[in-house]
Amino acid sequence: MHRPHRLNRPPLDFTPHDFRRLFITDAIRSGLPPHIAQAIAGHGNINTTMG
């Protein structure tokens, strides 16, 4: 059976932290105010959220 080329690549490797970062980034890009994203993420400093 012939397999498509895309299945011959190694699987993607995501950590829970990657999903956390993607969620916060997407929320901010979609209009969530950064200070709200900061509170959701539990960051004490806005620079951590925006960094």
Residue frames as a rotation matrix with the C-alpha (Angstrom) as fourth column:
MET 1
0.578 0.816 0.000 0.00
0.816 -0.578 0.000 0.00
0.000 0.000 -1.000 0.00
HIS 2
-0.339 -0.682 0.648 1.35
0.663 -0.662 -0.350 3.40
0.668 0.311 0.677 -0.97
ARG 3
0.244 0.367 -0.897 1.35
0.907 -0.414 0.077 5.99
-0.343 -0.833 -0.434 1.83
PRO 4
0.830 0.069 0.553 1.20
0.316 -0.875 -0.366 9.71
0.459 0.479 -0.748 1.09
HIS 5
-0.096 -0.979 0.182 4.49
0.411 -0.205 -0.888 11.56
0.907 -0.010 0.421 1.65
ARG 6
-0.007 0.115 0.993 3.10
-0.615 -0.784 0.086 13.60
0.789 -0.610 0.076 4.56
LEU 7
0.907 0.394 0.150 2.75
-0.362 0.547 0.755 10.46
0.215 -0.739 0.639 6.67
ASN 8
0.534 -0.781 -0.323 6.46
0.603 0.620 -0.503 9.73
0.593 0.074 0.802 6.42
ARG 9
-0.104 -0.554 0.826 7.40
-0.288 -0.778 -0.558 12.69
0.952 -0.296 -0.078 8.62
PRO 10
-0.789 -0.148 -0.596 8.00
0.500 0.409 -0.764 12.33
0.357 -0.900 -0.249 12.34
PRO 11
0.256 0.956 -0.143 4.97
0.872 -0.164 0.462 13.25
0.418 -0.243 -0.875 14.47
LEU 12
0.035 -0.154 0.987 4.64
-0.159 -0.976 -0.147 16.78
0.987 -0.152 -0.058 15.79
ASP 13
-0.254 -0.219 -0.942 5.68
0.847 0.420 -0.326 17.14
0.467 -0.881 0.079 19.39
PHE 14
-0.012 0.341 0.940 3.66
-0.207 -0.921 0.331 19.61
0.978 -0.190 0.081 21.47
THR 15
-0.811 -0.198 -0.551 3.81
0.498 0.261 -0.827 20.18
0.308 -0.945 -0.113 25.21
PRO 16
0.192 0.904 -0.382 0.99
0.981 -0.182 0.064 21.49
-0.011 -0.387 -0.922 27.40
HIS 17
-0.117 -0.316 -0.942 2.89
0.393 -0.885 0.248 24.77
-0.912 -0.341 0.228 27.61
ASP 18
-0.962 -0.206 0.179 2.79
0.231 -0.271 0.934 25.11
-0.144 0.940 0.308 23.81
PHE 19
-0.277 0.938 0.207 -1.01
0.793 0.102 0.600 24.88
0.542 0.330 -0.772 23.88
ARG 20
0.270 0.298 -0.915 -1.14
0.839 -0.540 0.071 27.40
-0.473 -0.787 -0.396 26.72
ARG 21
-0.569 -0.579 -0.583 0.96
0.198 -0.785 0.587 29.86
-0.798 0.218 0.562 24.71
LEU 22
-0.883 0.287 0.372 -1.14
0.391 0.009 0.920 29.30
0.261 0.958 -0.120 21.58
PHE 23
0.056 0.966 -0.252 -4.34
0.972 0.005 0.233 29.92
0.227 -0.258 -0.939 23.54
ILE 24
0.198 -0.028 -0.980 -3.12
0.582 -0.801 0.141 33.19
-0.789 -0.598 -0.142 25.09
THR 25
-0.807 -0.554 -0.204 -1.59
0.141 -0.516 0.845 34.42
-0.574 0.653 0.495 21.80
ASP 26
-0.676 0.620 0.398 -4.78
0.604 0.158 0.781 33.68
0.422 0.768 -0.481 19.87
ALA 27
0.234 0.796 -0.559 -6.92
0.968 -0.246 0.054 35.35
-0.094 -0.554 -0.827 22.53
ILE 28
-0.109 -0.355 -0.928 -4.85
0.311 -0.899 0.308 38.56
-0.944 -0.255 0.209 22.41
ARG 29
-0.958 -0.285 0.024 -4.78
0.096 -0.242 0.966 38.60
-0.269 0.928 0.259 18.60
SER 30
-0.448 0.873 0.191 -8.56
0.746 0.247 0.618 38.15
0.492 0.420 -0.763 18.62
GLY 31
-0.066 0.396 0.916 -9.03
-0.015 -0.918 0.396 41.24
0.998 0.012 0.067 20.77
LEU 32
0.680 0.250 -0.689 -8.78
0.648 0.234 0.725 40.10
0.342 -0.940 -0.002 24.38
PRO 33
0.746 -0.433 0.506 -7.14
-0.489 -0.872 -0.024 42.93
0.452 -0.230 -0.862 26.35
PRO 34
-0.042 -0.876 -0.480 -3.62
-0.098 0.482 -0.871 41.91
0.994 0.010 -0.106 27.39
HIS 35
-0.630 -0.214 0.747 -4.28
-0.724 -0.188 -0.664 42.62
0.283 -0.959 -0.037 31.08
ILE 36
0.469 0.818 0.332 -7.14
-0.864 0.503 -0.020 40.09
-0.184 -0.277 0.943 30.98
ALA 37
0.679 -0.324 -0.659 -4.90
-0.167 0.806 -0.568 37.53
0.715 0.495 0.493 29.27
GLN 38
-0.424 -0.861 0.283 -2.33
-0.445 -0.074 -0.893 38.22
0.789 -0.504 -0.351 31.98
ALA 39
-0.223 0.426 0.877 -4.89
-0.959 0.064 -0.276 37.37
-0.173 -0.902 0.395 34.67
ILE 40
0.811 0.545 -0.214 -6.02
-0.582 0.791 -0.189 34.22
0.066 0.278 0.958 32.85
ALA 41
0.417 -0.743 -0.523 -2.40
-0.046 0.558 -0.829 33.07
0.908 0.370 0.199 32.48
GLY 42
0.902 -0.041 -0.430 -1.63
0.430 0.187 0.883 33.89
0.044 -0.982 0.186 36.11
HIS 43
-0.020 -0.950 0.311 1.30
0.792 -0.205 -0.575 36.10
0.610 0.235 0.756 35.20
GLY 44
0.303 0.049 -0.952 2.45
0.827 -0.510 0.237 38.67
-0.473 -0.859 -0.195 37.73
ASN 45
-0.347 -0.514 -0.784 4.02
-0.035 -0.829 0.559 40.88
-0.937 0.221 0.269 35.08
ILE 46
0.698 0.674 -0.244 2.45
-0.216 -0.128 -0.968 42.00
-0.683 0.728 0.056 31.80
ASN 47
0.102 -0.753 -0.650 5.84
-0.984 -0.172 0.045 41.65
-0.146 0.636 -0.758 30.12
THR 48
-0.694 -0.268 0.668 5.68
-0.280 0.956 0.093 37.90
-0.664 -0.123 -0.738 30.72
THR 49
0.199 0.888 0.415 2.34
0.294 0.350 -0.889 37.76
-0.935 0.299 -0.191 28.93
MET 50
0.881 0.211 -0.423 3.42
-0.253 -0.546 -0.799 39.97
-0.400 0.811 -0.428 26.05
GLY 51
0.009 -0.996 -0.093 6.96
-0.746 -0.068 0.662 38.60
-0.666 0.064 -0.743 25.75
